[in-house]
């Protein structure tokens, strides 16, 4: 059976009851030339634990884009970051649909079988998975829809194509069912804007440049009002699609299987006994839990109750006592917040925990920041590299390998929450938190940055949002590494609690409030607006008015944190000695071949002699030199400028210009001519000496008798001249 549904700017063609018929549910979805297969399978036996054993796997097949996997093993192996993050998005969107007490191992597999480079795979994957789940015999009674919203030419665009998304200032992904939102992810996208500025004439620059247009970067932060408007547009699109899916597929939904759902474990007598004899102990435990994400104090109380005479006579089981105790704790926490406006650790609803910031505490790291907020602590370290250090990865929607020059790695060791767990490869949570921090900070990184930048966040202590601490620490670590970001970026985690017709918005939530709240969301941005947002809604629906209230309260918290970060920024001392030196300058594009030399001989010689890395852009005439020492980079630059100045040429950024900014020819010297010149620079193989006519000659190390330094005067004579290359020896 095939259904064609035209909704939200795309035509979705579903084939059902055609493939994977032994799965509990399956759907084959085609959008343009993209084909995705989603299947749902479940076991017939429940797990003993009290949780939802759901596994979601999104898999991209290389043949979908006409590719053979790279590497030694020519088949799909470990999932890439995009696959893992997409699996996480699908999981977060579909998990809330399962009924309480459902404990059957369930697997949702989404495979990309054919890929159209213009189709958004994350939107298509979620919609296919949702329809497959809705068609299955699992008691899920409404289909979820995912939409992406762009902001192009000051207009919202629903489900933009991939090429359109690259021109958008907004990337908003929203999942929901009917009029209820379930999951939100948003990021702003930096763009270049042309700005007319005067450029002072400099003999080091192209003399033809006077003033004009240069590219400036716009971080494109979004205001709270505009974000709410965008989410409202997404909500309308979700409602349209959910209704369309339900109308098309409700008649094909399998009859719900007769599944036994685990009952909520209740025991009124345990609750009464707990309230009568252990209320103060629970409150004390809550205060302790306000300092740690661990629930060990509650475990101690449960074990104590089980040793009481009443518990032994009544035959109370540990599972029952622990369950009632957890609900009792949750009730106390929520009532105290709603009725008294006081949180478990004594804070007010809008109060941010104490913050301390230290920068560059690691002497040999390029940049570092130890950011501590309450009982959450992140050590974020910045490392600068060259183009060769960039992360390369394949994407089905791109023809060639994609190069990423900004990386953010997030690590969460067990000791950060007091657990003795083994260190292992990052899981979905770590990748998700790192991705959120990266999205928050990316707009503040120059899109044309000559550096490859890697940030690593080591979580040393956790009780509350360590991802937002990573954003704050990351922004300052960049500054500590000398990266000139236009604005600082901070993040804060927020919570929402609803009781009847009352609600409370919490700023800077801790682990206890995250667990017992109805909604948590993380907001990051600069003083001028939001750059990233992530939201998971645990209850059905939220009004846009409450959402706006929460975002405005988050802004207050963010500005408070940014003020503290600005003060810390003023005290940053950049360790220039250990930072890699990078020079970017332009030459006549026709001279690039001279730098390369025959069969690459010249550029190899430069790299070896000066111990630098060199990247050349033939079209733009750009030369990028990177090295560990400033003296080596400067010497390599001088050497290259000499090469491109042959026959009177000029290097944009060279030293061959006259007072009028115009180039002049290299003067001709006679062998044996003697001059007194100034040492311009000293390198490992010699020294460059300034000569009449604004040119330099090389005095080889073998001919130097006493140590020289820049600025010294030395008498030399011409021993050889080949065009612009001049060799010197010491004059007697």
DAGIPE-V551449 format. One record per residue. N is the residue number from 1. BURIAL is 1 if it has 16 or more other C-alpha atoms within 10 Angstrom, else 0. Layout:
[[N & BURIAL] [N & BURIAL]]
//
This chain:
[[1 & 0] [2 & 0] [3 & 0] [4 & 0] [5 & 0] [6 & 0] [7 & 1] [8 & 1] [9 & 0] [10 & 0] [11 & 0] [12 & 1] [13 & 1] [14 & 1] [15 & 1] [16 & 1] [17 & 0] [18 & 0] [19 & 0] [20 & 1] [21 & 0] [22 & 0] [23 & 1] [24 & 1] [25 & 1] [26 & 1] [27 & 1] [28 & 1] [29 & 1] [30 & 1] [31 & 1] [32 & 1] [33 & 0] [34 & 1] [35 & 1] [36 & 1] [37 & 1] [38 & 1] [39 & 1] [40 & 1] [41 & 1] [42 & 1] [43 & 0] [44 & 0] [45 & 0] [46 & 1] [47 & 0] [48 & 0] [49 & 0] [50 & 0] [51 & 0] [52 & 1] [53 & 1] [54 & 1] [55 & 0] [56 & 1] [57 & 1] [58 & 1] [59 & 1] [60 & 1] [61 & 1] [62 & 1] [63 & 0] [64 & 1] [65 & 1] [66 & 0] [67 & 0] [68 & 0] [69 & 0] [70 & 0] [71 & 0] [72 & 0] [73 & 0] [74 & 0] [75 & 0] [76 & 0] [77 & 0] [78 & 0] [79 & 0] [80 & 0] [81 & 0] [82 & 1] [83 & 1] [84 & 1] [85 & 1] [86 & 1] [87 & 1] [88 & 1] [89 & 1] [90 & 1] [91 & 1] [92 & 1] [93 & 1] [94 & 1] [95 & 1] [96 & 1] [97 & 1] [98 & 1] [99 & 0] [100 & 0] [101 & 0] [102 & 1] [103 & 1] [104 & 1] [105 & 1] [106 & 1] [107 & 1] [108 & 1] [109 & 1] [110 & 1] [111 & 1] [112 & 1] [113 & 1] [114 & 1] [115 & 1] [116 & 1] [117 & 1] [118 & 1] [119 & 1] [120 & 1] [121 & 1] [122 & 1] [123 & 1] [124 & 1] [125 & 1] [126 & 1] [127 & 1] [128 & 1] [129 & 1] [130 & 1] [131 & 1] [132 & 1] [133 & 1] [134 & 1] [135 & 1] [136 & 1] [137 & 1] [138 & 1] [139 & 1] [140 & 1] [141 & 1] [142 & 1] [143 & 1] [144 & 1] [145 & 1] [146 & 1] [147 & 1] [148 & 1] [149 & 1] [150 & 1] [151 & 1] [152 & 1] [153 & 0] [154 & 0] [155 & 0] [156 & 1] [157 & 1] [158 & 1] [159 & 1] [160 & 1] [161 & 1] [162 & 1] [163 & 0] [164 & 0] [165 & 1] [166 & 0] [167 & 1] [168 & 1] [169 & 1] [170 & 1] [171 & 1] [172 & 1] [173 & 1] [174 & 1] [175 & 1] [176 & 1] [177 & 1] [178 & 1] [179 & 1] [180 & 1] [181 & 1] [182 & 1] [183 & 1] [184 & 1] [185 & 1] [186 & 1] [187 & 1] [188 & 1] [189 & 1] [190 & 1] [191 & 1] [192 & 0] [193 & 0] [194 & 0] [195 & 0] [196 & 0] [197 & 0] [198 & 0] [199 & 0] [200 & 0] [201 & 0] [202 & 0] [203 & 1] [204 & 1] [205 & 1] [206 & 1] [207 & 1] [208 & 0] [209 & 0] [210 & 0] [211 & 0] [212 & 0] [213 & 0] [214 & 0] [215 & 0] [216 & 0] [217 & 1] [218 & 1] [219 & 1] [220 & 1] [221 & 1] [222 & 1] [223 & 1] [224 & 1] [225 & 0] [226 & 0] [227 & 1] [228 & 1] [229 & 0] [230 & 1] [231 & 1] [232 & 0] [233 & 1] [234 & 1] [235 & 1] [236 & 0] [237 & 1] [238 & 1] [239 & 1] [240 & 1] [241 & 1] [242 & 1] [243 & 1] [244 & 0] [245 & 1] [246 & 1] [247 & 0] [248 & 0] [249 & 1] [250 & 0] [251 & 0] [252 & 0] [253 & 1] [254 & 0] [255 & 0] [256 & 0] [257 & 0] [258 & 0] [259 & 0] [260 & 0] [261 & 0] [262 & 0] [263 & 0] [264 & 0] [265 & 0] [266 & 0] [267 & 0] [268 & 0] [269 & 0] [270 & 1] [271 & 1] [272 & 0] [273 & 0] [274 & 1] [275 & 0] [276 & 0] [277 & 0] [278 & 1] [279 & 0] [280 & 0] [281 & 0] [282 & 1] [283 & 0] [284 & 0] [285 & 1] [286 & 1] [287 & 1] [288 & 1] [289 & 1] [290 & 1] [291 & 1] [292 & 1] [293 & 1] [294 & 1] [295 & 0] [296 & 0] [297 & 1] [298 & 1] [299 & 1] [300 & 0] [301 & 1] [302 & 1] [303 & 0] [304 & 0] [305 & 1] [306 & 1] [307 & 0] [308 & 0] [309 & 0] [310 & 0] [311 & 1] [312 & 0] [313 & 0] [314 & 0] [315 & 0] [316 & 1] [317 & 0] [318 & 0] [319 & 0] [320 & 0] [321 & 1] [322 & 1] [323 & 0] [324 & 1] [325 & 1] [326 & 1] [327 & 0] [328 & 1] [329 & 1] [330 & 1] [331 & 0] [332 & 0] [333 & 1] [334 & 1] [335 & 0] [336 & 0] [337 & 1] [338 & 1] [339 & 0] [340 & 0] [341 & 1] [342 & 1] [343 & 1] [344 & 1] [345 & 0] [346 & 0] [347 & 0] [348 & 0] [349 & 1] [350 & 1] [351 & 1] [352 & 1] [353 & 1] [354 & 0] [355 & 0] [356 & 0] [357 & 1] [358 & 1] [359 & 1] [360 & 1] [361 & 0] [362 & 0] [363 & 0] [364 & 0] [365 & 1] [366 & 1] [367 & 1] [368 & 1] [369 & 1] [370 & 1] [371 & 1] [372 & 1] [373 & 1] [374 & 1] [375 & 1] [376 & 1] [377 & 1] [378 & 1] [379 & 1] [380 & 1] [381 & 1] [382 & 1] [383 & 1] [384 & 1] [385 & 1] [386 & 1] [387 & 1] [388 & 0] [389 & 0] [390 & 1] [391 & 0] [392 & 0] [393 & 0] [394 & 1] [395 & 1] [396 & 1] [397 & 1] [398 & 0] [399 & 0] [400 & 0] [401 & 0] [402 & 0] [403 & 0] [404 & 0] [405 & 1] [406 & 1] [407 & 1] [408 & 1] [409 & 1] [410 & 1] [411 & 1] [412 & 1] [413 & 1] [414 & 1] [415 & 0] [416 & 1] [417 & 1] [418 & 0] [419 & 0] [420 & 0] [421 & 0] [422 & 0] [423 & 0] [424 & 0] [425 & 0] [426 & 0] [427 & 0] [428 & 0] [429 & 0] [430 & 1] [431 & 1] [432 & 1] [433 & 1] [434 & 1] [435 & 1] [436 & 1] [437 & 1] [438 & 1] [439 & 1] [440 & 1] [441 & 1] [442 & 1] [443 & 1] [444 & 1] [445 & 1] [446 & 1] [447 & 1] [448 & 0] [449 & 0] [450 & 1] [451 & 1] [452 & 1] [453 & 1] [454 & 1] [455 & 1] [456 & 1] [457 & 1] [458 & 1] [459 & 1] [460 & 1] [461 & 1] [462 & 1] [463 & 1] [464 & 1] [465 & 1] [466 & 1] [467 & 1] [468 & 1] [469 & 1] [470 & 1] [471 & 1] [472 & 1] [473 & 1] [474 & 1] [475 & 1] [476 & 1] [477 & 1] [478 & 1] [479 & 1] [480 & 1] [481 & 1] [482 & 1] [483 & 1] [484 & 0] [485 & 1] [486 & 0] [487 & 1] [488 & 1] [489 & 1] [490 & 1] [491 & 1] [492 & 1] [493 & 1] [494 & 1] [495 & 1] [496 & 1] [497 & 1] [498 & 0] [499 & 0] [500 & 0] [501 & 0] [502 & 0] [503 & 0] [504 & 1] [505 & 1] [506 & 1] [507 & 1] [508 & 1] [509 & 1] [510 & 1] [511 & 1] [512 & 1] [513 & 1] [514 & 1] [515 & 0] [516 & 1] [517 & 1] [518 & 1] [519 & 1] [520 & 1] [521 & 1] [522 & 1] [523 & 1] [524 & 1] [525 & 1] [526 & 1] [527 & 1] [528 & 0] [529 & 1] [530 & 1] [531 & 1] [532 & 1] [533 & 1] [534 & 1] [535 & 1] [536 & 1] [537 & 1] [538 & 1] [539 & 0] [540 & 0] [541 & 0] [542 & 0] [543 & 0] [544 & 0] [545 & 0] [546 & 0] [547 & 1] [548 & 1] [549 & 0] [550 & 1] [551 & 1] [552 & 0] [553 & 1] [554 & 1] [555 & 1] [556 & 1] [557 & 1] [558 & 1] [559 & 1] [560 & 0] [561 & 1] [562 & 1] [563 & 0] [564 & 0] [565 & 1] [566 & 0] [567 & 0] [568 & 1] [569 & 1] [570 & 0] [571 & 0] [572 & 1] [573 & 0] [574 & 1] [575 & 1] [576 & 0] [577 & 0] [578 & 1] [579 & 1] [580 & 1] [581 & 1] [582 & 1] [583 & 1] [584 & 0] [585 & 1] [586 & 1] [587 & 1] [588 & 1] [589 & 1] [590 & 0] [591 & 1] [592 & 1] [593 & 0] [594 & 0] [595 & 1] [596 & 1] [597 & 0] [598 & 0] [599 & 0] [600 & 0] [601 & 0] [602 & 1] [603 & 1] [604 & 0] [605 & 0] [606 & 1] [607 & 1] [608 & 0] [609 & 0] [610 & 1] [611 & 1] [612 & 1] [613 & 1] [614 & 1] [615 & 0] [616 & 1] [617 & 0] [618 & 0] [619 & 0] [620 & 0] [621 & 1] [622 & 1] [623 & 1] [624 & 1] [625 & 1] [626 & 1] [627 & 1] [628 & 1] [629 & 1] [630 & 1] [631 & 1] [632 & 1] [633 & 1] [634 & 1] [635 & 1] [636 & 1] [637 & 1] [638 & 1] [639 & 1] [640 & 1] [641 & 1] [642 & 1] [643 & 1] [644 & 1] [645 & 1] [646 & 1] [647 & 0] [648 & 1] [649 & 1] [650 & 1] [651 & 1] [652 & 1] [653 & 1] [654 & 1] [655 & 1] [656 & 1] [657 & 1] [658 & 0] [659 & 0] [660 & 0] [661 & 1] [662 & 0] [663 & 1] [664 & 1] [665 & 1] [666 & 1] [667 & 0] [668 & 0] [669 & 0] [670 & 0] [671 & 0] [672 & 0] [673 & 0] [674 & 1] [675 & 1] [676 & 0] [677 & 1] [678 & 1] [679 & 1] [680 & 1] [681 & 1] [682 & 1] [683 & 1] [684 & 0] [685 & 0] [686 & 1] [687 & 1] [688 & 1] [689 & 1] [690 & 1] [691 & 1] [692 & 0] [693 & 0] [694 & 0] [695 & 1] [696 & 1] [697 & 1] [698 & 1] [699 & 1] [700 & 1] [701 & 0] [702 & 0] [703 & 0] [704 & 0] [705 & 0] [706 & 0] [707 & 0] [708 & 0] [709 & 0] [710 & 0] [711 & 0] [712 & 0] [713 & 0] [714 & 0] [715 & 0] [716 & 1] [717 & 1] [718 & 1] [719 & 1] [720 & 1] [721 & 0] [722 & 0] [723 & 1] [724 & 1] [725 & 1] [726 & 1] [727 & 1] [728 & 1] [729 & 1] [730 & 1] [731 & 0] [732 & 0]]
//
